[in-house]
Structure formats: structure tokens, C-alpha cells
Amino acid sequence: MKTIDYKLKINPKLKLLLYVLIIGLASSCKKEVGSPKPLPTPFSAVVEGGGSSFPAAGGKLNIVISAGADGWWITSSQPDWLTITRMYGSGDFKLPVTIKANTTGQARVLTINVNPTFNLPPVTFNINQD
């Protein structure tokens, strides 16, 4: 019985290409650290026109919220004499607030907090009505 010995000959250029490919694949397998955490953008909220005192007849105001790409939400007791059109959102927004007529004869006060994300301090407004 005759034994045949086979040797596989690989082109040296192909061999070099395979080594480079294997080394490239091995070095590109790095552990991902993770995506960077978002950073807060500047936040502000102001009453448009600056007024937050109203006569007994009532009125309207806008709270201008500048939040960039961040979120915000409103906290308030929201009695039936006050309407806030939106309680949360993100980005820049002009928030309409309506104060109904005060027929009680008693002055009333309400606090509205605009809370930004990222544990930034809230902006507080007091609404006064005769």
C-alpha cells in the first residue's frame, strides 16, 4: 500500500492577508464602555410680561419655559378656578394658564412649580388674585 502525503501550499500574499485580517478582527473586539450620559441644558421659566397678580375678574398668563432638549413637569394643587393646559413636556414651550373670575370676595393665592429634569431646582410662581 502506497501512502500519499499532501501539502497544502498557500500563496504568500494570501497568507499575509489572512494574518492581517485575523489581527484586525482580534484588535477590534473591544468592550464598549457604554453611551455617554446626557448632560442638562440650561433651564429657565418666566411669566411672560412679568405679572402674576390678577383682579377678581380673572385673566390669562403665559409661562415661557426654556428647557432645550430636557423635560419638565408642573406641580400645583390646580383648583377649579385655575386651568393649566399642559402638565408636562420637553423643550421650549409657552404654557398658557387661565385664572377664572373670583366671586368669593376672598383673595386667593396659588403656587405653581415648574420642575426641570436632572434634579435641577424648580422655578416657583405665586399666582395672586383679588
Backbone as a ProteinNet text record, in pm:
[ID]
protein_1_A
[PRIMARY]
MKTIDYKLKINPKLKLLLYVLIIGLASSCKKEVGSPKPLPTPFSAVVEGGGSSFPAAGGKLNIVISAGADGWWITSSQPDWLTITRMYGSGDFKLPVTIKANTTGQARVLTINVNPTFNLPPVTFNINQD
[TERTIARY]
83	0	88.7	49.1	125.4	63.2	143.1	94.8	127	26.1	45.1	39.3	138.6	146.6	112.9	6.4	-34.9	7.7	59.9	91.8	14.2	-53	-131.4	-41.7	-29.2	51.8	-41.4	-14.4	-94.2	-6	-62.4	7.4	53.3	179.6	229.2	151	103.7	24.9	-109.2	-169.1	-295.7	-275.4	-163.1	-130	-115.3	-45.1	-26.7	-161	-245.2	-377.2	-460.8	-455.3	-528.7	-477.9	-345.9	-289.9	-334.9	-329.7	-371.9	-520.3	-600.7	-743.7	-771.3	-703	-722.8	-678.3	-564.6	-516.1	-611	-659.8	-755	-883.9	-935.9	-1058.6	-1036.4	-924.2	-896.5	-878.7	-816.3	-793	-916.1	-1011.1	-1130.6	-1238.6	-1219.7	-1318.6	-1293	-1328.1	-1312.2	-1446.1	-1439	-1561.3	-1609.7	-1737.3	-1796.7	-1816.8	-1777	-1792.8	-1938	-2009.2	-2148.5	-2163.3	-2282.5	-2305.2	-2291.4	-2247.4	-2231.2	-2366.5	-2365.9	-2489.8	-2522.3	-2650.5	-2687.4	-2657.4	-2625.2	-2598.3	-2715.2	-2744	-2855.5	-2824.2	-2928.1	-2915	-2965.4	-2930.6	-2979.8	-3132.6	-3185.9	-3330.6	-3375.6	-3487.4	-3548.6	-3698.6	-3772	-3916.3	-3951.1	-4019.6	-4058.1	-4202.3	-4268	-4403.2	-4387.8	-4448.9	-4442.4	-4507	-4436	-4487.4	-4461.9	-4418.5	-4379.8	-4491.6	-4617.7	-4727.4	-4785.1	-4807	-4872.5	-4980.6	-5025.1	-5136.2	-5253.7	-5372.9	-5490.2	-5605.2	-5689.6	-5809.1	-5911.6	-6017.1	-6122.5	-6183.3	-6177.3	-6234	-6157.4	-6034.6	-5955.8	-5865.2	-5811.8	-5722.7	-5643	-5544.9	-5460.3	-5315	-5227.6	-5084.4	-5017.9	-4895.6	-4814.7	-4687.5	-4653.2	-4523.7	-4434.9	-4326.8	-4235.3	-4126	-4125	-4030.4	-3921.9	-3796.9	-3681.9	-3604.4	-3615.5	-3554.5	-3462.1	-3436.2	-3350.1	-3410.4	-3334.2	-3382.7	-3433.6	-3431.9	-3469.4	-3620.3	-3663.1	-3803.9	-3837.5	-3966.7	-4016.3	-4156.8	-4200.3	-4337.5	-4382.4	-4514.4	-4576.3	-4631.2	-4608.9	-4677.2	-4754	-4879.2	-4969.2	-5092.2	-5159.3	-5282.8	-5393.5	-5382.8	-5476.1	-5622.8	-5663	-5803.9	-5891.4	-6021	-6112.9	-6111.1	-6054.6	-6051	-5927	-5841.7	-5719.5	-5705.8	-5672.8	-5654.6	-5513.7	-5439.7	-5307.2	-5324.1	-5290.4	-5322.1	-5235.4	-5117.2	-5027.4	-4948.6	-4938.9	-4872.8	-4730.2	-4688	-4551.8	-4515.5	-4387.1	-4341.3	-4190	-4137.3	-3992.7	-3962.3	-3843.2	-3800.5	-3862.4	-3858.2	-3910.2	-4060.8	-4133.5	-4279.5	-4336.6	-4442.8	-4516.9	-4643.5	-4649.8	-4756.8	-4867.9	-4986.5	-5098.2	-5161.9	-5192.4	-5260.6	-5379.3	-5497.4	-5618.1	-5666.4	-5693.1	-5745.3	-5890.3	-5982.5	-6124.9	-6160	-6275.5	-6321.3	-6335.1	-6298.8	-6309.9	-6440	-6537	-6667.3	-6682.9	-6574.8	-6583.3	-6566.9	-6504.6	-6476.1	-6350	-6289.6	-6165.9	-6047.7	-5938.4	-5817.1	-5767.3	-5707	-5655.6	-5516	-5439.6	-5300.6	-5279.3	-5204.3	-5171.3	-5024.9	-4956.2	-4816.5	-4808.8	-4734.3	-4708.3	-4557.8	-4517.5	-4376.2	-4352.4	-4249.5	-4205.1	-4076.6	-4082.8	-3971.9	-3894.3	-3765.3	-3684.8	-3630.4	-3586.6	-3520.8	-3379.4	-3305.7	-3167.8	-3157.8	-3265.7	-3266.3	-3224.3	-3247.8	-3223.2	-3332	-3305.7	-3407.4	-3530.3	-3649.4	-3771.4	-3779.8	-3858.6	-3889.9	-4031.6	-4049.5	-4177.5	-4242.5	-4372.5	-4451.9	-4569.3	-4597.7	-4718.1	-4818	-4936.8	-5044.9	-5136.4	-5152.2	-5237.2	-5360	-5473.8	-5596.3	-5676.3	-5724.8	-5807.8	-5939.8
-115.5	0	123.4	216.1	336.7	450.4	530.4	645.3	770.7	852.1	979.2	1090.9	1174.5	1286.5	1414.5	1482	1606.7	1725.8	1825	1950.5	2059.6	2136.5	2246.5	2368.2	2419.1	2537.6	2656.8	2758.7	2881.3	2992.4	3067.8	3182.8	3273.2	3316.5	3401.2	3531.6	3588.7	3713.4	3686.6	3573.5	3536.2	3506.4	3442	3412.2	3541.5	3638.7	3768.1	3838.1	3833.3	3895.1	3829.9	3698.6	3629.1	3668.3	3678.8	3720.7	3862	3952.2	4090.9	4094.6	4016.6	4011.8	3957.3	3852	3794	3891.1	3954.2	4051.7	4171.1	4217.4	4329.9	4296.5	4177.4	4136.5	4121.8	4064.5	4045.1	4178.2	4273.9	4402.6	4492.4	4464.8	4549.5	4504.3	4395	4344.3	4402.6	4527.4	4593.2	4594.7	4596.9	4607.4	4751.8	4768.4	4901.7	4952	5074.1	5133.6	5173	5200.4	5244.5	5384	5417.9	5550.2	5655.8	5774.1	5879.3	5922.9	5961.5	6007.8	6148	6177.2	6311.1	6415.7	6534	6645.6	6742.9	6807.7	6902.9	7026.1	7078.9	7206.1	7316.4	7440.6	7549.3	7548.7	7579	7576.3	7708.1	7759.3	7878.2	7875.6	7943.9	7960.5	8098.1	8177.2	8313	8338.3	8426.7	8468.9	8576.4	8553.1	8649.5	8780.2	8888.5	9017.7	9044.9	8944	8961.3	8966.8	8973.7	8987.6	8855.9	8842	8721.8	8757.4	8884.3	8928.5	8964.7	8919.3	8937.5	8997.8	9073.5	9127	9015	9044.9	8946.1	8895.5	8974.7	8934.2	8818.5	8790.9	8681.4	8729.5	8637.4	8672.3	8552.7	8582.5	8478	8519.7	8420.7	8446.1	8331.3	8355.3	8251.1	8234	8110.5	8080	8032.7	8106.2	8073	7982.5	7858.5	7757.5	7739.1	7753.8	7729.2	7611.8	7496.4	7374.6	7304.1	7362.2	7293.6	7159.3	7053.1	6918.1	6845.4	6911.7	6846.7	6848.2	6763.1	6755.1	6844.2	6863.1	6942.8	6895.5	6926.2	6896.8	6999.9	7014.3	7115.1	7047.3	7110.1	7066.4	7185.1	7160.5	7263.1	7191.9	7255.7	7195	7201.6	7290.8	7310.9	7311	7416.2	7428.3	7453.9	7449.2	7465.4	7606.3	7704.6	7841.3	7869.8	7768.5	7785.9	7670.5	7700.8	7597.3	7606.4	7496.9	7484.2	7386.4	7429.6	7349.2	7225.3	7224.8	7110.9	7090.9	6969.2	6942.4	6888.5	6855.1	6807.3	6825.9	6818.4	6831.7	6830.5	6867.9	6878.1	6991	7044.7	7151.9	7285.6	7376.8	7512	7513.5	7584.9	7585	7708.3	7761.2	7871	7810.4	7806	7737.1	7834.5	7824	7911.5	7870.4	7970.2	7949.4	8045.3	7994.2	8076.8	8083.3	8205.8	8228.6	8273.5	8198.3	8232.3	8343.7	8402.5	8512	8464.5	8553.3	8524.1	8585.9	8502.5	8550.3	8530.1	8485.6	8456.7	8581.3	8685.5	8804.5	8789.9	8672.3	8646.7	8641.7	8707.9	8699.8	8555.6	8514	8377.7	8374.8	8275.9	8259.7	8113.4	8091.7	7955.6	7952.7	7845.3	7827.1	7726.3	7763.2	7673.7	7649.8	7523.5	7487.3	7428.4	7477.1	7417.9	7342.2	7210.7	7124	7074.5	7104.1	7050.8	6912.1	6840.3	6712.2	6735.5	6630	6632.2	6688.9	6682.5	6732.1	6878	6955.2	7098.9	7159.7	7273.8	7332.1	7379.4	7364.1	7409.7	7561.9	7612.6	7755.3	7769.3	7857	7870.6	8004.4	8000.6	8121.3	8122.7	8238.6	8256.6	8336.8	8282.4	8349.7	8410.6	8541.2	8613.4	8667.6	8656.1	8710.8	8780.1	8900.7	8977.8	8908.3
0	0	0	-81.3	-101.2	-22.3	47.8	122.8	44.2	30.1	-40.5	62.9	61.1	155.9	79.5	123	58.3	143.1	80.1	147.7	76.5	156.8	101.4	90	-28.3	-49.2	-61.4	22.9	18.9	-34.4	-122.4	-178.8	-64.5	-60.2	49.1	64.7	-42.7	-33.5	34.6	2.4	64.6	213.2	245.2	383.9	464.1	408	474.5	493.3	392.7	401.4	511.9	524.7	630.1	768.7	786.5	915.6	952.2	855.6	880.6	916.6	847.2	874.7	1015.3	1053.8	1187.5	1295.7	1278	1376.8	1384.1	1270.4	1268.5	1341	1318.8	1387.5	1537.5	1575.9	1718.3	1790.6	1726	1793.7	1791.3	1705.4	1700	1797.7	1862.6	1957.8	2095.9	2114.5	2243.6	2314.9	2445.2	2523.6	2518.3	2488	2484.8	2626.8	2651.5	2783.3	2806.6	2703.9	2716	2659.5	2630.5	2573.9	2683.5	2645.9	2746.9	2801.7	2926.7	2989.5	2939.7	2920.8	2874.7	2981.3	2936	3025.8	3021.6	3133	3133.5	3049.8	2988.5	2917.6	3010.8	2983.2	3069.8	3076.1	3193.3	3214.6	3274.9	3223.6	3284.2	3257.2	3342.4	3324.8	3379.9	3299.1	3340.4	3300.1	3375.8	3338.8	3232.4	3117.5	3008.4	3053	3039	3082	3229.5	3304.1	3443.4	3545.5	3504.6	3601.1	3645.7	3776.2	3827.4	3929.9	3928.6	4014	3924.8	3965.4	3881	3959.7	3891.4	3956.7	3975.8	4045.9	4070.1	3939.7	3833.4	3704.6	3640.3	3685.7	3628.6	3517.3	3441.7	3331.4	3283.5	3198.5	3140.1	3151.5	3158.4	3154	3080.8	3037.4	2975	3056.2	3084.9	3144.6	3029.9	3005.5	2896.5	2953.5	2906.7	2954.6	2849.2	2891.2	2803.4	2862.1	2797.2	2852.5	2754.6	2638.2	2541.2	2504.6	2524.9	2494.1	2617.7	2731.7	2857.4	2880.9	2971.5	3007.2	3126	3148.9	3261.5	3295.6	3417.6	3458	3559.4	3569.1	3654.9	3779.8	3895.3	4017	4072	4101.8	4153.4	4207.1	4301.6	4351.8	4246.7	4151.8	4040.5	4084.8	4155.2	4194.5	4072	4090.4	3976.9	3917.3	3986.1	3933.4	3848.8	3830.2	3752.1	3653.7	3528.8	3427.6	3371.7	3384.4	3323	3208	3086.5	2968.5	2951.6	3010.8	2993.1	3121.7	3168.9	3296.7	3281.8	3162.5	3140.6	2994.1	2966.3	2829.2	2823.8	2708.9	2693.4	2596.9	2609.7	2521.8	2559.2	2464.5	2485.7	2460.4	2546.7	2535.3	2603.4	2545.6	2608	2666.9	2801.1	2873.3	2911.2	2848.3	2883.7	3016.9	3099.4	3227.3	3231.5	3266.8	3274.5	3418.5	3465.8	3600.5	3585.3	3643.3	3633.5	3731.5	3712	3798.6	3943.1	4035.6	4178.6	4229.5	4256.5	4304.7	4455.1	4521.6	4665.3	4751.3	4697.1	4776.5	4860.2	4863.1	4937.7	4840.1	4876.7	4793.8	4794.4	4683.9	4678.8	4615.6	4659	4614.4	4578.3	4472.5	4430.8	4389.4	4423.7	4384.6	4270.9	4167.4	4054.2	4049.8	4045.7	4032.3	3894.4	3826.5	3700.8	3734.3	3723.8	3765	3643.7	3635.9	3526.1	3560.8	3458.6	3482.3	3535.2	3559.7	3609.6	3750.8	3827.5	3965.6	3977.5	3872.4	3881	3968.8	4031.6	4120.1	4042	4100.2	4032.7	4031.5	3937.8	3932.5	3986.4	4085.3	4154.6	4122.5	4096.2	4071.5	4168.4	4223.7	4304.7	4223.3	4208	4137	4243	4238.3	4334.2	4262.1	4326.1	4268.6	4377.7	4344.8	4439.4	4463.7
[MASK]
++++++++++++++++++++++++++++++++++++++++++++++++++++++++++++++++++++++++++++++++++++++++++++++++++++++++++++++++++++++++++++++++++

